[in-house]
Amino acid sequence: GLTDSPEHIRELAAKAGEYPNLEKLELLPFRKLCLEKYERLHLSFPLSDTPELSQEHLLELEQLIQKRR
């Protein structure tokens, strides 16, 4: 929801295409793995309302990158 729009991914793929030695571009989906740690420390997690990236959406974004290559 923050940087996973098709426009962001197209811009990322275009920028990555400027590097002829780039071998791999990997998208790392947002996960809330640290949420439990924040709770144990009694801290508010600033991205608690941000949804995790679904596998379906990740595949769609990866396809956008493949189209740019």
C-alpha positions in Angstrom: 0.0 0.0 0.0 3.0 2.4 0.4 5.3 1.6 -2.5 3.6 -1.3 -4.3 1.6 0.5 -6.9 2.0 -0.4 -10.6 3.6 3.0 -11.2 6.2 2.5 -8.4 7.1 -1.0 -9.8 7.3 0.3 -13.4 9.7 3.1 -12.2 11.7 0.6 -10.3 12.0 -1.7 -13.3 13.0 1.2 -15.5 15.7 2.3 -13.1 17.0 -1.2 -12.7 17.1 -1.5 -16.5 19.8 1.2 -16.5 22.3 -1.2 -14.9 23.6 -3.6 -17.5 25.3 -5.8 -14.9 22.1 -6.3 -12.8 21.4 -10.0 -12.7 18.3 -10.2 -10.5 15.6 -7.9 -9.2 13.6 -9.3 -6.3 10.6 -7.8 -4.6 10.4 -8.3 -0.9 6.8 -8.1 0.4 6.0 -6.2 3.6 5.4 -8.5 6.5 4.5 -7.8 10.2 7.0 -10.2 11.6 8.2 -7.7 14.2 4.7 -6.9 15.5 5.0 -9.4 18.4 8.2 -7.7 19.5 6.6 -4.3 19.5 3.8 -5.6 21.6 6.1 -7.2 24.1 8.0 -3.9 24.5 4.7 -2.1 24.9 5.4 0.1 21.8 3.0 1.0 19.1 3.9 -0.4 15.7 3.8 2.6 13.2 2.7 0.3 10.4 0.1 -1.8 12.2 -2.7 -0.6 9.9 -0.7 -1.3 6.8 -1.8 -4.6 5.2 0.7 -7.2 4.3 1.2 -7.8 0.6 -0.8 -10.8 -0.8 0.9 -13.5 -2.8 -1.4 -12.7 -5.7 -0.5 -9.0 -5.7 3.2 -9.9 -5.5 2.9 -12.1 -8.6 1.1 -9.2 -10.5 3.9 -6.8 -9.6 6.6 -9.4 -10.6 4.8 -9.7 -14.0 5.1 -5.9 -14.5 8.9 -6.2 -14.0 9.1 -9.1 -16.5 7.3 -7.0 -19.1 9.9 -4.2 -18.7 12.8 -6.6 -19.3 
